[in-house]
Amino acid sequence: MLEGRSLNLCRLREFMKREELNVVLICSPENIYHFSGF
């Protein structure tokens, strides 16, 4: 379990980024341009 901890944190970070992006896009579609800059 401890060996995959860093990988899990990396995945969790990616997942949270995606979820945050989805929430922002759903709440305010005009922010698509802002996030596409990343």
C-alpha positions as CSV (number, residue, x, y, z in Angstrom):
1,M,0.0,0.0,0.0
2,L,2.8,2.4,0.9
3,E,4.6,1.8,-2.3
4,G,1.8,3.1,-4.5
5,R,1.1,6.0,-2.2
6,S,2.8,8.6,-4.4
7,L,1.1,7.3,-7.5
8,N,-2.3,7.4,-5.8
9,L,-1.6,11.0,-4.7
10,C,-0.7,11.9,-8.3
11,R,-3.9,10.3,-9.6
12,L,-6.0,12.0,-6.9
13,R,-4.5,15.3,-7.9
14,E,-5.3,14.7,-11.5
15,F,-8.8,13.6,-10.6
16,M,-9.4,16.6,-8.5
17,K,-8.1,18.9,-11.3
18,R,-10.6,17.3,-13.7
19,E,-13.5,17.5,-11.3
20,E,-12.7,21.1,-10.6
21,L,-12.6,21.8,-14.3
22,N,-15.9,20.0,-14.8
23,V,-17.6,22.0,-12.0
24,V,-16.3,25.3,-13.4
25,L,-17.3,24.5,-16.9
26,I,-20.8,23.5,-15.8
27,C,-21.2,26.5,-13.5
28,S,-19.8,29.1,-16.0
29,P,-19.2,27.9,-19.6
30,E,-17.4,31.2,-20.4
31,N,-14.5,29.9,-18.3
32,I,-13.8,27.3,-21.0
33,Y,-11.4,29.8,-22.6
34,H,-9.7,30.5,-19.3
35,F,-9.0,26.8,-18.6
36,S,-8.0,25.9,-22.1
37,G,-5.1,28.3,-21.5
38,F,-3.6,25.6,-19.3
